[in-house]
Amino acid sequence: MLKISLAAAVLLTVSGCATQNDWEAVGGSKSDAVVRLSYELATFDNAIPDELEGIKLAKQRCSYWGFSGAKAFDVDTKTCADEQCRSYIITKEYQCVD
């Protein structure tokens, strides 16, 4: 019974720390033709969202400004999402192009 209780406690703890691993538009600049996307990644999580989905979302955002496409910059940034760094926010910028 103790093993079952311990397993249930661990499962509840881990599921309570789940992160969303989908690209989200978090900013940008029409005058610079740059779109900023990010996703959250738990410390021990390796479920990185599909880069093609990021490009697709960036192209959609760029199309609002009259551009036909988007190209990812080579660099992304990683910042702690909370004080204990249990998860990170990964942010990537995309250049809007014609």
C-alpha positions in Angstrom: 0.0 0.0 0.0 2.9 2.3 0.8 4.3 1.8 -2.7 1.0 2.7 -4.3 0.7 5.8 -2.2 4.2 6.9 -3.0 3.7 6.2 -6.7 0.5 8.3 -6.7 2.2 11.2 -4.9 5.1 11.2 -7.4 2.6 11.1 -10.3 0.6 14.0 -9.0 3.8 16.0 -8.4 5.2 15.4 -11.8 1.9 16.1 -13.6 1.5 19.3 -11.7 4.7 20.6 -13.2 3.8 19.9 -16.8 4.7 22.6 -19.3 3.2 23.6 -22.6 5.6 22.8 -25.4 3.9 24.8 -28.3 5.2 27.9 -30.0 3.5 31.1 -28.9 3.8 34.6 -30.4 5.2 36.8 -27.6 6.2 39.9 -29.4 7.9 41.5 -32.4 8.3 44.7 -34.3 6.6 45.6 -37.5 9.2 48.3 -38.3 12.0 45.8 -37.8 10.0 43.0 -39.5 10.8 40.7 -36.6 8.4 38.2 -34.9 9.3 36.7 -31.5 8.1 33.2 -30.6 8.7 31.2 -27.4 7.8 28.0 -25.6 8.3 26.7 -22.1 10.5 23.7 -21.4 10.8 21.9 -18.0 14.3 21.2 -16.7 14.2 17.5 -17.5 11.9 17.8 -20.5 13.2 17.2 -24.0 9.9 17.6 -25.9 10.9 20.5 -28.1 8.2 21.8 -30.4 8.5 21.3 -34.1 10.6 24.0 -35.8 8.4 23.8 -38.9 5.4 24.8 -36.7 7.5 27.8 -35.5 8.1 28.9 -39.1 4.5 28.4 -39.9 3.3 30.6 -37.0 6.0 33.2 -37.8 4.9 33.3 -41.5 1.3 33.8 -40.3 2.3 36.7 -38.0 4.4 38.2 -40.7 1.6 38.0 -43.2 -0.4 40.3 -40.9 2.2 43.0 -41.7 2.2 42.3 -45.5 5.2 39.9 -45.7 5.0 36.6 -47.5 7.4 34.5 -45.4 9.7 34.3 -42.4 13.2 33.1 -41.7 14.5 32.0 -38.3 17.6 33.6 -36.8 20.3 31.2 -35.7 20.2 32.2 -32.1 17.6 31.6 -29.4 17.6 32.7 -25.8 16.9 30.6 -22.7 15.7 32.3 -19.4 14.4 30.8 -16.2 10.6 30.8 -16.0 10.6 30.8 -12.2 12.9 31.6 -9.3 14.0 27.9 -8.9 14.6 27.4 -12.7 12.3 24.4 -12.8 11.4 25.4 -16.3 12.8 27.7 -19.0 11.3 30.0 -21.6 13.0 29.5 -24.9 12.6 32.5 -27.3 13.5 32.6 -31.0 13.2 35.5 -33.4 12.2 35.3 -37.0 12.8 37.8 -39.8 9.8 38.6 -42.0 10.8 38.4 -45.7 9.1 38.7 -49.1 
